[in-house]
Amino acid sequence: MTDYRIFSADSHFVEPVNMWAERMDAKFRDRAPHTIQGHDGQDGEFFACENINPVAVAGFFGSGKTAEELPEHIKRGFDVAPKSVWDPAERLKEQDADGVSGEVLYPSMGMLLFGLDDAELRASCFRAFNDWAAEYCSYNTQRLVGAGVVELEDIPTAVAELERIAKKGLRGSLIWGAPPEDRPYSLPDYDPFWAAAQDLQIPLSLHILTGRGGVQFDLRRVLYGYMKLPQEVQLTFADMIAGGVFERFPRLKVVSAENDVSWIPHFLYRLDHAYDRLRHLQGLTLSMLPSEYMRRNMLATFQFESANVEFTRQIYGAENIAWSSDYPHTDSTWPRSKEFLSEALKDVPEDGMRKIVGENVINFYGLN
């Protein structure tokens, strides 16, 4: 892998827990996200805020831990967090240790705040995060590529926030991975926001754990919860395509983040088949096949998949796939990402390899 520039399409900040109380609108600071010691009979430090289900913070910096070490690690807290939680210079050292040139950085605990019931509180939390993330990434904007978070409850306000974070230097934004059931993305209400993202060239990410319905992640049923995560994002893409979002906004760029990629070949087949057989029942007419919108508008990220990547590349195209380390989360390839990629992608042709491990994300976000 020494001949390739490696760039993670999906890694994470870990927000200092006092950041929200220091930066949120004054009227919300007594309701700011915080941590508690222990929850529901379990030891450890837990992230909490109003109605969201508390989550153990140690999982947000569990990379490098073996499966056997995780049960004890999860009982710890910010006392074992890496220095990069507070210091971006330390983050560059962690990239160097992994042989990575840079990372697109998403929130960690901030993703869970999509599940807050109070829309004003959500928006205040997101603005505070965006300010902090922009300052953090300003240390090195080519290696620390920040993605902000935008609340879509009020579209004019969302457009203004998207414009604000673009001026601050953030390169992308998370939105609901799954919007409210009564407000699907196929509705024209969102069109001003899609237009703004298209014009600003800000990719929008649909990341696991960001559905409006919130996350009920029970460690006692962790395997069930893990398997359930990608489904709502897949359904969101189907709705956006069938609802003509990419027909109306052909330059809108979206990211399927931390949802793997091997589902995509079957998804493309099933979507095209449904369009062929059932579109007249819905009165649906698109200028391209549904699968063609996916190839034109969506970048999909993966972490640990190996043989399935080559299979997906053959059908979806190497230019539409990007590797991610997920650092510093528990499900991360750090600090052996180059070793993993060398083995996992050994059957991928050289040109495809170069695109998947770095070039695609560099081009997608307009980096140097």
N, C-alpha and C positions, 0 to 999 in steps of 0.2 A: 504493500500500500504506500510505500515511500514515494511513488511516482504520481500520486493523486492528491489533490487538495480536498481535504475532508471537512465538511461543514454540516453540523447537525441542524436538521429542519425543525426539531421540536425538543428543546431542553427547557429548564425551568429556573426562574428566580425562586428563592425561598424568602418570603417577605418577613423582615423583622416584625415581631408581633406588636410592638409599640408604635409602628409606623402609622396605623390607622388613627389611633387616638391623637397623634401629634398633627395629622394633616387633614382630617375630615372637617367638614363644615362644623362650626362650633356647636350648633344646636344638636348635632348627632354624636358628639364625642363621648357622652356618657353611655351611648349604645354601641360603641365601636367594637369590632372584633377583638378578641382577647384569648388567653389560654386559661385552662383550669387544670388542677391536678387531680387525676383520676376521674373515671366516668363509668357508670353502670357496672361497678364491681371490678373494673379493669385498672391496672396501674399505668402510670405514664402521664405525659403532658398532652392535653387535648385542646385543639382549636375549636372555639365556640363563638356563636353570635346569634342571639335570639332564637328563631325557630329551626335553624339548621342543626342537623345531627352532629354532635361533636366527633371530631376525627383526631386520632393520635398523630402528633406532629412529626414524630421520628420517621414515619414512612416517607416524608417529603425529603429526607436526606439519608436514605438507607442504601444508596448505591455502594457497591463494593462488598456488601455483606452477603455471606452465604445464606442459603435457605435455612440452615440449622441455627444461624446466629440471629435471624430476624425476630423470633419470639421474644428474646431478651432485649434486643435493640429497640423494639417498638415500645418498651416500657420506659424508655429514656425521654429526654426532652431537648430543649435548645442548648442544654449544657454540652451535648455532643454534636452540635451543628457545625458544619465546616465554616471557616472564616469568611468564605465568599458570600455568606448570607448578608454580611455588612460591608464587605470590601470588594469592589470590582477588580482591583489589582490581583487579589487572590483568585478570582474567577479565571483570569487569563493563565495563571499558573496551573490551574486544574485542567484547562484546555490543553496546555502544553504537555502535561503529564499523560494525556489521552491521545496525543498526536492529532488534535483537532484544531483547525484554523479559526473557527468561530461557531457561534450558535444563535439560532433564533430562540429567544427567551420568552416563555409564557409564565403567567402567575402559577403559584401552587395553591395556597390556601384561598387566594382570591377567586379561584374557579368555583369554589363551593358557595360563594356569596351570590351566585346566580339563583340559588334556592331561597334567598330571603324573601319574605312575603311583602315587605314594605318597599315599594319601588323607589321612593325618595331616598331611603337608607341605602339601597343598592347603588343608586347613582352616585351618592356621596362617597361610598366605599370605593367605587370604581375611579372616580376623579382623583382621590387620594393616591390610589395605586398608580395611576397613569403619571402623576407628577413625580412620584418616587422612582418609578421605572425609567422615566426619561432622564432623570439626574444620574441614575446608576449607569445607564448605557452611554451617557455622554463621555465617560472615561475613555471609551474606544468604540466608536459607532460602527466600525467595520467588522469587529469581532463580537460585539455585544449588540445583537439586533433585537430590539425590544418590540414586543406586541402588547398593545394596550387592551383595554376592556371597555366596551360601550354598552350602555343600557338602552334597550329599544322600546321601552314603554311609551315614550313620547318621541316621535320621529324627528320633528324639528330640533329638539334638544340633542338627540342622538347625532344628527348631522353636524351640529355645532361642535360637539365633543370630538367627533372624528376629525374635523378640520383643526381643532385645537391640538390634538395629539400629533397630527401630521406636522404641524409647525414646531412642535417640541422635539421632533426627530424620531418618534416611534414609527416603525415600518409596517406594522400590521395591526389587526385588532381581532380579539375574540368577540363573538356574539353568541346568543343562545345556540347551543348545539341542537336543542329541540325547543322551538317556541311554544307558547301556550296553545293548547288544542283548539281554542276558539280564535286564534290569531295566527294561522299558518303563514309561512313565508310566501306562499303563492298569492296572497292578497295584494292588491295594488297599493295598499296603505304604505308598504315598505319601499315603494319605487324611488322616492326622493333619497332614501339612504343608499340604495343600490347605485343610484346615479352618482352620488357623492363619492362612494368608494371607488367606482370606476374612474371618475375624473381625477381623483387624488392618487390613483394607482396604489391603493391600500388593500392588500389581500385580507380577506376575512376568513377567520378560522372557526371551524366547527370541531371542538375538542371534546373528548369524553369528559364527563363530570360537570358539564355546563348547561344541562337542560333546565328549563324554567321550573320543572317539577321538583328540582333539588335532588340530592343524593342521600339515599338511605343505605350507607355502606356498613354493614354489620360484619365485624371480624369473625363472628361465629358462623357466618355463611359467605365467607369471602370468595370462594370459588364461584358460587352462583352469581354474586354481584359482579365479579370480574367478567364473566361470560355475557352478562346482560348489557354491558356498557356500550358496545359499538352499535347496537341495533337502532337506537333512536336517531343517531346521526345518519345512518343509511336511509332511514325513512325521510329525514329532512331533505336529503339530496333528491330523492325521488319526487318529493312534492315541489321542490324548486324547479326541477326540469319540466315536469308535467304542467306546472303553473306558468311556464313561459318566462321565468326570471332571466334565464340566459339567452332567450330569444330577444328580449327587450334590451338586455344589457350585455352585449357580446364580449366586452372587454373586462367584465367583472371577474376578478380572480378569487377563488376560494381554496381553502386547504382542509383536507380531511386529516385531522391531527390525532395521532395515537389510536387510530382505529384499524391498524394493519392494512394489508393490501390484497391478500389472497381471496377476499370476498368479491373483489371487483369483477373478475371475469364472469362469474355467475350472475352478478348484479346487472352487468351490461346486457347479457343474453336475455335475462328475464324482463328487463325494462323494455328492450326492443321488441321482444315477443308480445308483451302486453300492449304496446303501442300498435303493433301490426294487427292484433286481433280485436282489441277492445276500444280503440280510440273513438270510433264513431258513436259508441254508447255515451261517451263523455262530451262529444262534439269537439274533439281536440285535433288541432292541425298545427304541426310544427314544420319549420323549413328544413330541419335536419333530423336524423335519428336521435333518440335520447342518448345513446352511447356516444355520439359525436360531440354533444355538449359537454359530457364528462371529460372527454379527451381534450377539448379545447379550453375548458375553464377551471379544471380541478387538478391540484397537486395532492397526491396521497402519500402519507408518511408511514414508515414501518420501523420497528426496532429489532426484534429477535427472529423474524422470519428469515428463512434461508432458501431452500429449494423452491419454495412458493414464489419467491421474488422473480426468478427467471421465468417461471410459468406465467406470472402476471405480466412481466415485461413483454413477452411475445404477443399478448393480446391487447394490453393497455398502452404499451409504448414506454421505453426507458425515459423519455422526456417528461413523463407524468408521475414519476415515482422519486421519492427522496428518503434517504436514511435519516434516522434521528437517534440520539443517544439517550434521551429522556433524563439526562443527568440533572439533579442529583437524586432523583426518585429511586425507590426500591427496585423498580423494573428497568434498570439501566445497564448498558454495556460498559460503562466506565469502571475501571481504568484500562480496559482491554479492548477498546473499540476497534483499533486497527487489526488486532489479532482476530477478532470476531469477523470483521468484514472480509478479510483475506480468505477465510474458510467458507463463510456463508455464501459469498458471491463468486466463488471460483468458476462457476459455469456461465456467468454473465459475460458477454463479449466486452472487449476493452472499452469501446466507445460508450456502451451502456453503463459500464462500471463507473466511468468518469462522471457521467451525468448523475447517476444515482447517489454517489457518495458525496457530491459537493456542487457540481456545476449547476444543477437544476435549481437548487435553493438560492444560489448566488444570483442567477439570472432572474428568478421569480421575484426577488426583492430588490432588484436593481442595485446590487452591491458592486464594489470595485473589484 
